[in-house]
Structure formats: structure tokens, C-alpha cells
Amino acid sequence: MTQIEGLKDHFRDANPTIGIVLGSGLNNLLDSIDIQKKLSYTDIPDFPQSTVLGHQGEFVLGKVNDIQILAAKGRFHFYEGYGLDEVLSIVKVFYALGIKHVIITNAAGLMNPDHIPGDILLIRNCIDMTKQTEKMQPHTAVLTENERKAALKASKASGISLGEGVYVWTTGPSYETPAEIHYFRSLGGDLVGMSTMPEIMWAREHGMQVYPFSCATNWAAGIASQPLTHGEVNETAQRVKHDFTHYILTLCKYIGDA
């Protein structure tokens, strides 16, 4: 039995329509849903393993408002030693299970002073500083109008304000220097992080609707005076988890009913 066949067998009675990738510090987003089944990454043969603080490493099947979702608590990064295939493992599972809508979240550094840490930004486009997506289709990095409309309707319905921004993808694991941040900003970047972009592009290339969000958890290097820490990322994510949870669950209901 192949890895995908094994996953299909484990979730054989399920029919999720929405897949969610949860970023650093955002795992509590699932606290209020009706959980039906869990599957640890460690129980999937040859599946990558999460090694980053805040990434628990499991799939969670559940329901919200009678809409079945499959969430991935923890993703994979190049700086963990993984290649592109491993980085894309989660969205490939979503695709294999027939999921049509993918919500992708991350914790990102904020470069645009028009926003503040704690803001939720819809990713409207991406900049690849890794050169790992050169074989992908460039237009799939761009938010579609239908995706934007759905995200904004959920914002209005939930009462949670939503910004928009361009996400700059770097390999990590170190934070960027102030000079690098200045350069990224000059290119039009608003957010910077170490994930997400290839997931967005691969999912859209394979016909899925993608709703990508960054929780701006900290100022990028050189924007504020205090040093950057991963603890600050998780602390801000915890502070805004109620609003982010309310927004994502509202979005699930909207796209699940569409």
C-alpha cells in the first residue's frame, strides 16, 4: 500500500471539502471544532516530520457547521533539510483526498508600517527569493478575484478586519538582516517568511481554490529596535488567536456553503 493509499484508507469514511495548513503558533485554531479523527505524521510511513516549535505534526479531521475539514498542524520547511517534494507533502495529501478549497496560514515578519503586529493579511502575491519555484507557473502565485471576494465577505461577516500584502519567501532558518528587509521592501514586499509560497502555487496549479493568510507576528529586522525571537512569533499568534479563529471558521462556512 502506498503512502497516499494508506492515507485514503485511514480517512476512507471522510469527505473533507476544505484543507487548512496551520502555521507557527496557530494550532489553537481548531479548539472550537468537532474533532472526529487525528493522525500523527509519525504514524504515516515515509512522511516528513515537523521539527519546529509550534508545529505539532498531525492531521486533524473535524466538522464546523456541518462542513468537514482536514487540518494539518505543522508544515515542512527547506531549512529542516527537506526538498520541494517534502515541503509540498501536505497540499499533495489534500489533493489526493479530493479537497477543493485550501486555507493556508503562516506567521510572518511585517515590513509594511501601514500595519502592526497582530494584523491578519491576505496574501495577494508572492516573491520567491529561494528560486525553488522556477518550474512552477508564475500566475499561480497571484490571488484570484473569486478568492479575494470570498475572503472579504468572510471578513465582513466575522467583523474581523483584513489587510492585504505581498509575501516574500526566504529559505531561513535565520531571520533576515535589516539590509535584506530594506531590499525586500523596495521590491514591494509587505511580509517575509520561510514557507507558504510553494504550497499556494502547487495547489492552484492543481485546480484548488487557495486562501492564503499571514498573521503578522513581529516586525522584520530593522523595522523595530528589539531583537527578533521565535518566542515573540508564538506570543503574538496566541494574542490574536481568537480573532484569527473566528475569521477562519467564518471563511470555512462561507466557502463550504458556496
CORQUI-V958283 format. One line per field, one symbol per residue. psi: psi as a letter, one per 30 degrees, with the letter a starting at -180 (. if undefined). A space follows every 10 residues. Layout:
BEGIN
psi: ???
END
This chain:
BEGIN
psi: kleeeeeeee hfglikfkkk kkakggfffg fgljkekljk efgjkgklkk gkkfjeilkk kakjhgkklj kjikaklefg glaeeeegee feeeefggkf kkkkllklkk fjffllkflk kkjfllkjgf gfgffljeff fkkleeeeee eeeeeeefgk kkallkkkkl faflllleee eeeeeffgkf lkagaeeeee eeeefggkkk jkkkjjflkl kfelfklklf eeeeeeeeeg eeeeeeeeee eeeefef.
END
